Amino acid sequence: MSHIAKPRTTAVILAGGTGQRVGLSIPKQLLKIAGKAVIEHTLTTFENADSIDDIIVLMAPGYVPDIEKIVAKAGFQKVTRIIEGGSTRNETTERAISALGEGLAEGEDRNVLFHDAVRPLLSRRVIDDCVIALERFQAVDVAIPSADTIIVTRTHGDDGEFITEIPDRSRLRRGQTPQAFKLSTIRRAYEVAAGDPNFQATDDCSVVLKYLPDVPIHVVAGDEYNMKVTQPVDVFIADKLFQLASTAAPEQVDEAAYRELLTGKTLVVFGGSYGIGKDIAEVAEGYGATVYALGRSTTGTHVENPEEVDDALSKAYGETGRIDYVINTAGVLRIGKLAETDNATIEEALKVNYLAPVQIARSAYKYLAETKGQLLLYTSSSYTRGRAEYSLYSSTKAAMVNLTQALADEWAGDGIRVNCINPERTATPMRTKAFGQEPTGTLLSSEAVARTSLDVLLSELTGHVIDVRQQDPTAGAAKASGFEAALASVLDVQDGV
């Protein structure tokens, strides 16, 4: 029985837009959202998708060098070609089809996914579903139901528009990308279309539908957040979704992997006297790391004192010759009405929850630059929505997210990673002090958060907020889709700390 090899799957990133509708002087795919160019977010998703073998980029004329720089800096291994796009969407697709056909043996086919570069919120689930669908179908579209009533209008002179038809909404779908095809199918559709002097299309499925009517086009369920950055407001919406999005931390294969990755490494943990910080220190030490667990009650280290932070890092470096990871779990939770809060309490909250992480980051920079290490900060679910009597805590925790994303971008060239853990309500002494004893089983364990923290430290992630949720069956590791978690967190009104 002969073995039939699976066809290669190529992602074609269509980046020919000029950004005129967004009011930019540069193509919108080069606009920065959440610290990275829009197209870099898009390329990262395809780079990390196991179902994608290689990537071709079709870029707006004159901007190919910009993409080459992004690809080189990010180290994308799957991007094999960057080509200038055409003056129209059709022409750009035709150039991609031509490039894809080069080097193919006679009778050989491949899968191809065409995706708009300015849809940076695409999930890997949609990519995988498209590739799986191509095992049965020659053409695949991605769409979501329309939540809005769609009307058809006609203009009557100076009187404006009038409704002529209201289609049945239950059958209407909003098309997205990627659109996926067997290369032979989309090539044949364009060959037939070339004989039509009036040929014009804004997407590729419509070309198959019109010129190869006998080819069924399967529809894969898309995502609401797979939005297209087209209008100025889209820039702000996408940026906010990235800010709120959580990311899953990749777990290590087994215990031996943790030991191999942590043996010989130096961790400095501020807030390491108890709770999450203490658990991180103990687990990491158990895997062979040298750990400096620092805290007010154990080592007399006050994070709000820059000199003590400097001395602690200097000591760790002097004794081990390196600092690989710096973690700050220190924080204070003061609940109360702002108008009734005294100056000393306000000053303490700002010094411990905001200024201390800033000082820790500044002091740690030179050490982490040497080891290409990571700074790990902590936020709270209340960062997404400030609530009554949490004004100081919520606002400083929101600052940790912004600090994380800003430093990840600022330090990327130095190879330093910066991430932020967002634990759901966790059983820590700080929480017990604020809320007293709470029902068993309603809180995360601090060890579960510590385990996920280690996974983040040992990953290549940077600039991410990693949710740790109690309902996770795997000891608190963050598994939810990032943008599903983002949408959930916007609506979340729980008293998380």
C-alpha positions in Angstrom: 0.0 0.0 0.0 1.6 3.3 -1.1 1.9 6.1 1.3 0.4 9.4 0.1 2.2 12.4 1.4 0.2 15.3 2.7 0.4 18.3 0.5 2.4 21.3 1.7 0.3 24.2 3.1 1.4 27.7 2.3 0.0 30.9 3.8 -0.1 33.8 1.5 -0.3 37.1 3.4 -1.9 39.8 1.3 -0.4 43.1 2.4 -1.0 45.3 -0.6 -3.1 48.0 1.1 -1.9 51.5 1.3 -3.7 52.7 4.5 -5.6 55.6 2.9 -8.8 54.7 4.6 -7.1 54.8 8.0 -5.6 58.2 7.1 -2.0 57.1 7.2 1.0 58.0 5.2 2.3 54.4 5.5 0.5 51.1 4.7 -1.8 50.2 7.6 -0.1 46.8 7.9 3.0 48.6 9.1 1.1 50.5 11.8 2.1 49.5 15.3 -0.5 47.9 17.5 0.5 46.6 20.9 4.1 47.4 20.3 4.4 45.5 16.9 3.6 46.2 13.3 0.1 44.8 12.4 1.7 42.4 9.9 4.2 41.1 12.5 1.3 39.9 14.7 -0.3 38.2 11.7 3.0 36.6 10.6 3.6 35.4 14.2 0.3 33.5 14.2 1.1 31.6 11.0 4.7 31.1 12.1 3.5 29.3 15.2 0.8 27.3 13.5 1.9 23.7 13.1 -0.4 23.2 10.1 1.4 25.8 8.1 4.6 24.8 6.2 5.7 28.1 4.7 4.6 31.7 4.2 4.7 34.1 1.2 4.1 37.8 1.7 2.7 40.0 -1.0 3.6 43.6 0.0 2.6 47.0 -1.2 5.1 48.3 -3.9 8.0 50.1 -2.4 7.7 48.6 1.1 9.3 45.1 0.6 12.4 46.2 2.5 10.3 47.1 5.5 8.9 43.5 5.6 12.4 42.1 5.2 13.5 44.0 8.3 10.5 42.8 10.3 11.1 39.2 9.2 14.8 39.3 10.0 14.3 40.9 13.4 11.6 38.5 14.5 13.4 35.5 13.1 10.5 34.1 11.2 11.7 30.8 9.7 8.7 30.0 7.6 8.7 33.2 5.5 10.3 32.0 2.2 9.4 34.9 -0.2 8.4 38.6 0.0 7.0 39.8 -3.3 5.6 43.1 -4.5 1.9 43.0 -4.8 -0.1 44.3 -7.8 -2.2 47.4 -8.2 -5.4 45.4 -7.5 -6.4 42.5 -5.3 -6.8 40.3 -8.3 -3.4 41.1 -9.7 -1.8 40.4 -6.3 -3.4 37.0 -6.0 -2.3 36.2 -9.6 1.3 37.0 -8.6 1.0 34.7 -5.6 -0.4 31.9 -7.7 2.4 32.2 -10.1 5.0 32.1 -7.3 3.4 29.1 -5.7 3.5 27.2 -9.0 7.3 27.5 -9.3 9.1 24.3 -8.7 6.1 22.1 -8.4 6.3 18.7 -10.2 3.7 17.9 -12.8 0.5 16.7 -11.1 1.7 18.0 -7.7 -0.7 20.2 -5.7 -0.6 22.2 -2.5 -2.9 23.9 -0.1 -2.9 27.7 0.0 -4.5 30.0 2.5 -4.9 33.7 1.5 -5.1 35.9 4.5 -5.4 39.7 4.9 -2.3 41.1 6.6 -4.6 43.6 8.5 -6.5 40.8 10.3 -3.9 40.4 13.1 -6.3 38.8 15.6 -6.7 35.5 13.7 -6.7 32.4 15.9 -4.8 29.2 15.2 -8.1 27.3 15.5 -9.4 28.9 12.4 -6.2 28.2 10.5 -6.3 24.5 11.5 -10.0 24.2 10.6 -9.3 25.6 7.1 -6.4 23.1 6.6 -8.5 20.2 7.8 -11.4 21.3 5.5 -9.0 21.1 2.5 -8.7 17.4 3.0 -12.3 17.1 1.7 -13.0 20.3 -0.2 -11.2 22.3 -2.9 -12.3 25.7 -1.7 -12.9 27.0 1.8 -14.2 30.3 3.1 -14.3 31.7 6.7 -17.4 33.5 7.9 -19.5 34.5 10.9 -23.2 35.1 11.3 -24.4 38.7 10.8 -25.6 40.2 14.0 -26.9 43.2 12.1 -29.9 43.4 9.8 -28.6 43.9 6.2 -30.5 46.2 3.9 -30.3 46.7 0.2 -30.7 50.3 -1.0 -31.1 52.3 -4.1 -30.3 56.0 -4.6 -33.0 58.2 -5.9 -31.5 61.5 -7.1 -31.1 64.2 -4.5 -33.6 62.4 -2.2 -30.9 60.0 -1.0 -31.1 56.2 -0.3 -34.2 54.1 0.0 -34.5 50.4 1.1 -35.4 48.0 -1.7 -34.8 44.7 0.0 -34.1 43.2 3.5 -32.6 39.8 3.1 -33.3 37.0 5.6 -30.6 37.5 8.2 -30.5 33.8 9.2 -28.8 33.0 5.9 -26.4 36.0 5.8 -22.8 35.6 6.8 -19.9 38.1 7.1 -16.9 36.9 5.2 -13.4 36.9 6.7 -10.1 35.4 5.8 -8.2 33.2 5.4 -9.8 31.8 2.2 -8.3 28.4 1.5 -7.9 26.5 -1.8 -6.2 23.7 -3.5 -3.7 25.5 -5.6 -4.9 23.8 -8.8 -8.4 25.0 -8.1 -7.7 28.7 -7.5 -5.3 28.7 -10.5 -7.9 27.2 -12.8 -10.5 29.8 -11.6 -8.2 32.7 -12.4 -7.4 31.1 -15.8 -11.1 31.0 -16.7 -11.6 34.6 -15.3 -8.8 35.9 -17.5 -11.1 35.3 -20.5 -13.7 37.7 -19.0 -12.9 41.3 -20.1 -15.0 42.6 -17.2 -13.3 40.5 -14.6 -13.1 42.2 -11.2 -13.3 40.7 -7.7 -12.5 41.8 -4.2 -12.0 38.3 -2.8 -10.9 34.9 -4.1 -13.9 32.7 -3.2 -16.1 34.9 -5.4 -13.7 34.1 -8.3 -14.3 30.3 -7.7 -18.0 30.8 -7.2 -18.4 32.7 -10.5 -16.0 30.9 -12.8 -16.0 27.4 -11.3 -19.7 27.1 -10.3 -19.4 23.3 -10.0 -16.8 23.6 -7.2 -18.5 23.7 -3.7 -17.1 26.3 -1.3 -17.1 25.0 2.3 -17.6 27.5 5.1 -15.5 27.3 8.3 -16.7 29.2 11.4 -14.7 32.3 11.9 -14.3 34.5 15.1 -15.9 37.8 16.0 -12.5 39.2 17.0 -10.9 38.3 13.6 -11.5 41.9 12.7 -10.0 43.8 9.7 -8.1 47.0 10.5 -9.7 49.3 7.9 -11.1 52.4 9.6 -9.4 54.6 12.1 -11.5 53.3 15.0 -10.3 49.7 14.2 -6.8 50.7 15.2 -8.0 51.6 18.7 -10.2 48.5 19.0 -7.5 46.1 17.9 -4.9 47.8 20.2 -7.3 47.4 23.2 -8.0 43.7 22.4 -4.2 43.0 22.3 -3.8 44.9 25.6 -6.5 42.7 27.2 -5.6 39.5 25.6 -4.1 36.7 27.6 -1.7 34.1 26.2 -1.3 30.4 27.0 2.1 29.5 28.5 3.7 26.5 26.9 4.3 23.7 29.4 7.5 21.8 29.5 7.3 18.1 28.5 8.3 16.6 31.8 10.1 17.1 35.1 13.5 16.5 33.5 12.9 19.4 31.1 12.3 21.8 34.0 15.5 20.6 35.7 17.6 20.9 32.5 16.3 24.5 31.8 16.7 25.8 35.4 19.9 24.1 36.6 22.6 26.7 36.8 20.2 29.7 36.4 19.8 32.5 38.9 16.4 33.8 39.9 15.8 36.9 42.0 12.3 37.0 43.5 11.1 40.2 45.1 8.1 39.4 47.3 9.5 36.0 48.0 8.6 35.8 51.7 5.3 34.2 51.2 2.5 33.4 48.7 3.2 33.1 45.0 6.7 34.5 45.3 7.7 32.0 48.0 6.2 29.1 45.9 8.1 30.2 42.8 11.3 30.3 44.7 10.8 26.8 46.2 9.8 25.1 43.0 12.6 26.7 41.0 15.1 25.8 43.7 13.9 22.2 43.6 14.8 22.1 39.9 18.4 23.2 40.5 18.2 27.0 40.2 20.0 29.4 42.5 17.2 31.5 44.0 17.3 34.7 46.0 13.9 35.0 47.7 13.7 38.5 49.0 11.0 40.0 51.2 10.4 42.5 54.0 9.7 39.8 56.6 12.5 37.4 55.7 15.5 39.3 54.3 14.4 42.8 55.3 14.3 43.9 51.7 11.9 46.8 51.0 11.0 46.9 47.3 10.1 50.6 47.6 13.7 51.4 48.5 15.8 51.6 45.2 19.0 51.2 47.1 17.9 47.9 48.6 16.8 46.6 45.2 20.2 47.6 43.7 22.0 45.8 46.6 20.0 42.7 46.3 20.6 42.3 42.5 24.3 43.2 42.9 24.7 40.5 45.6 23.0 37.9 43.5 25.2 38.8 40.5 28.3 38.9 42.6 27.8 35.5 44.0 26.6 33.6 40.9 28.0 35.7 38.0 24.6 36.0 36.3 20.9 36.9 36.7 18.5 35.1 34.4 15.1 35.9 35.8 13.8 38.7 37.9 10.3 38.3 39.4 8.3 40.8 41.4 5.2 39.5 43.2 5.4 42.2 46.0 2.2 44.3 46.4 -0.1 45.8 48.8 -3.9 45.8 48.7 -5.7 48.7 50.4 -9.4 48.9 49.9 -11.4 52.0 50.7 -12.9 55.2 49.3 -10.3 57.4 47.8 -11.7 60.6 49.4 -11.3 58.9 52.8 -7.8 57.5 52.2 -4.9 59.3 53.9 -1.7 60.4 52.2 0.4 57.7 53.8 -1.8 54.9 52.4 -1.8 56.5 48.9 2.0 56.9 49.0 2.5 53.3 50.2 0.3 51.9 47.3 2.1 54.0 44.7 5.6 53.1 46.0 5.0 49.4 46.4 2.7 48.7 43.5 4.0 51.1 40.9 7.4 52.7 41.7 8.9 49.5 43.0 8.4 47.5 39.8 9.7 50.5 37.8 12.9 50.6 39.9 13.3 46.8 39.8 13.0 46.9 36.0 15.6 49.7 35.7 18.0 48.0 38.1 17.6 44.6 36.5 18.1 45.8 32.9 21.9 45.4 32.7 21.9 42.0 34.2 19.1 40.6 32.0 20.6 42.1 28.9 23.7 40.0 29.6 21.8 36.7 29.9 19.0 37.6 27.5 16.8 36.9 30.5 13.2 37.8 31.5 11.4 40.2 33.9 8.1 38.8 35.2 5.5 41.1 36.7 2.1 40.5 38.1 -1.3 42.2 37.6 -4.8 41.5 38.7 -8.1 40.8 37.0 -9.2 44.2 38.3 -6.8 45.9 35.8 -9.5 45.6 33.1 -12.1 47.5 35.0 -11.5 49.8 38.0 -14.2 49.4 40.7 -15.4 51.4 43.7 -12.9 51.2 46.6 -10.2 49.6 44.4 -9.0 52.8 42.8 -5.4 52.6 44.0 -5.0 48.9 43.5 -6.8 48.6 40.1 -5.0 51.6 38.6 -1.5 50.5 39.7 -2.2 46.9 38.4 -3.3 48.4 35.0 0.0 50.2 35.0 1.8 46.8 35.3 0.2 45.7 32.0 1.3 48.9 30.2 4.7 48.7 31.7 5.1 45.1 30.6 4.1 45.9 27.0 6.2 49.0 26.8 9.4 47.4 28.2 8.9 44.3 26.0 9.0 46.6 23.0 11.8 48.8 24.4 14.0 45.8 25.3 13.3 43.6 22.4 16.5 44.6 20.7 18.5 43.5 23.8 16.9 40.1 23.8 15.2 40.7 27.2 11.7 39.2 27.5 9.1 40.9 29.7 5.7 39.3 30.7 2.9 39.8 33.1 0.9 37.1 35.0 -2.8 37.8 35.7 -4.0 35.3 38.3 -7.6 34.8 39.1 -8.5 35.1 42.8 -5.6 33.4 44.5 -5.2 32.1 48.1 -2.4 34.3 49.4 -1.8 35.9 52.8 -2.4 39.3 51.2 -5.9 38.2 50.1 -6.7 36.6 53.4 -5.7 39.8 55.2 -8.0 41.8 53.0 -11.0 39.4 52.8 -10.6 36.9 55.6 -11.2 33.2 55.1 -13.1 32.3 51.9 -14.9 29.1 50.9 -12.6 26.2 50.1 -12.3 25.6 46.3 -13.2 29.1 45.3 -9.6 30.3 45.0 -6.5 29.3 43.0 -3.6 27.9 44.9 -0.5 30.0 44.9 1.5 26.9 43.8 -0.6 26.7 40.6 0.2 30.3 39.8 3.9 29.6 40.6 3.9 26.7 38.1 2.5 28.7 35.3 4.9 31.5 36.2 7.8 29.1 35.6 6.4 28.0 32.3 6.3 31.7 31.2 9.9 32.2 32.4 11.1 29.3 30.4 9.1 30.3 27.2 10.0 32.7 24.4 7.0 34.8 25.1 7.4 38.5 25.5 5.0 41.4 26.0 2.1 39.1 27.0 -0.4 39.0 29.7 -0.9 35.4 30.8 -4.2 34.6 32.5 -4.3 31.8 35.2 -7.8 30.7 35.8 -9.1 28.4 38.4 -11.4 26.3 36.2 -8.4 25.0 34.3 -8.1 21.3 34.8 -4.3 21.4 34.5 -3.2 23.0 37.8 -3.9 26.6 36.7 -2.0 26.8 33.4 -3.4 29.4 31.1 -5.3 27.6 28.3 -8.1 29.8 27.1 -8.0 31.4 23.7 -6.3 34.8 24.3 -9.1 36.9 22.7 -11.9 34.8 24.2 -10.3 35.6 27.5 -10.0 39.2 26.6 -13.7 39.5 25.8 -14.5 37.6 29.0 -12.3 39.9 31.1 -14.1 43.0 29.7 -17.3 41.7 31.2 -15.7 40.3 34.3 -17.0 41.9 37.5 -15.6 39.4 40.1 -13.5 40.8 43.0 -10.3 39.3 41.7 -6.9 40.3 43.2 
